[in-house]
Amino acid sequence: MNLLAIHDGHTATACFMRNGAVMALVSEERFTNVKNQSGFPHQALEWIVSEFCIGLDEMDAIIIPHLVQPIDFAKTFSSHYSYRHLALHVLSHAVPRRVLGAAKLVDPYVSLFRGYRNGVVRGYCATHGIEPARLHRQEHHAAHRYAALYGAGYPQRGEAALVFTLDGSGDGLSGTVARWDPDQGHELLSKRSSYHSLGDLYSQITQLLGLRPGEHEYKVMGMAPYVRPEHSAPAYAVLCSYMRLNSRGEVVNDAAFGKAMLARLRRDLRDERFDNIAAATQRHFEDIVIAWIKHWLTKTGLNRAAFGGGCFMNARANMLIAELPELSEAFFLPSCGDESTALGGAYYLAETLGEAVPAPLADLYLGPAHGEDEVVRALEAADSQITTRRIDDIEAAVAKLLAEGMIVGRFSGRSEWGARALGQRSILCRADSAANVSKLNKAIKMRDFWMPFAASLLEENAEQYLYPIAGVTGSYMTMTYKTTPLAQNHLIAGLHPFDHTCRAQVVSQETSPSFHRLLTEFKRLTGIGGLLNTSFNLHGAPIVGAPATALDTLLNSDMDCLALGNYLVTKRKVKK
């Protein structure tokens, strides 16, 4: 059975599943080179059709994992929720439908947005021979749940688990708690409307600090460890008066919503330093999320959980969750923002249409690979600006350059899906000197001074560098780890400068054989089992998606060289 799921909102994404296995998962930004590209994933679908030799008319079912038009962050967050969005996304779930129907409060907006979006989707489907009967729908947070649950593999193993979803807003909800077990299937235990959105509060503060909401929350998280608790205490007290957890395990907003929330924050926090606000925000978020999760673990008696929705991109909070004694196993869905709803939609179709239990995520290398012909064409187009060598053992050559202290871009095999570079579209350098942080920022990344980089480690050496947490996988950079003294020597440039935590990728030979071999060769040369790994992109751009974009990144940065497939590429020196 061939199944297709389409997320047509923020970070538009397409997922193709065949016979219960995820064959492709790719976001439109990798083709357009526009970060978080919104809209319909036209080019992603074209690639799926071409790569797997299947027409859209041959798909057994297609799903849109939203009930109403998703929020376009670029437009919506400029004013940070109008009251129109409040009516649509809050009232539709906060008030019973029968009441709203009688009052005729929200249905016009629902109809308007559904009509617009349905028209776009129907037009595209009609163009490609897709009958309306094959088009399915799914509620937004249900898509987050399915992605996390089946991605973790709990149903595949027949193991009961809780599933937590948490984000800014989707189909009028901000969070859910559900239980799954082999006998009863899915049971929704709790849901909260967008009005009570902890994720929205975090985004409002991101905007308050002059950063871009819906994108720069990670900068708030990265700033938080630099501040002593007593310095952030006044701001923390303010936030505690805004949101809390009640005795039923529900997040409660006692403050305001949307523009009114932002205005209140500006008033209440006007005398607080930006770093104190950041620290208070992260602490408040962690405290509520931890209490929320502990409440439901205790109430249900379950000790296994999966987590989905954009709030679980918070790697520092994820570490605290994973360390909970109530949890024996935790799975944080990689790149769990709205782009992951495409994955959830595909899993939902597989379950509801009678497929054999679909396979869990084996790895994230689910995007395009680029053959040698395409690589050669890109090299020929840039020939006057570069020097090129074809190398049979490219991993050994790159390891040698890295050992010599060079900054190398790696473009190899199928691209990884999501927001984290996992070796296939990465910029790499030695991590044993803190000076490499400044070197890398000056050369290409231009990150804020307080922001940490990440590290990729050989699986067989991980426990030499990380204090392990039972029941979690470190394959996808979904959480931070506390690190050993050896890590603070070998990997200092890949650790947070203040608290020495590491957002690590643990690299196995099974899931990433070529990257594992590169790391192995680097260790043979240096004795160090890891590298600094950051995403392959210019500042403000998405991770590179094509050989030509990789070359452009090399030419417009001070990166030392590029490993493009089996070719080693450097810039021609300009004669003065």
PyMOL commands that set and color helices and strands:
alter all, ss='L'
color gray80, all
select helices_A, chain A and resi 29-32+42-51+56-58+73-79+83-94+97-103+107-127+132-134+140-152+154-157+194-196+198-208+217-226+229-242+259-268+274-300+310-313+315-322+338-352+372-381+383-385+394-403+435-445+459-465+487-490+492-494+513-526+547-555
alter helices_A, ss='H'
color red, helices_A
select strands_A, chain A and resi 2-7+13-18+21-27+61-64+135-137+161-170+173-181+185-193+243-245+251-253+304-308+329-332+386-390+408-411+425-429+454-458+480-481+502-507+530-535+561-564+567-571
alter strands_A, ss='S'
color yellow, strands_A
deselect
rebuild
show_as cartoon
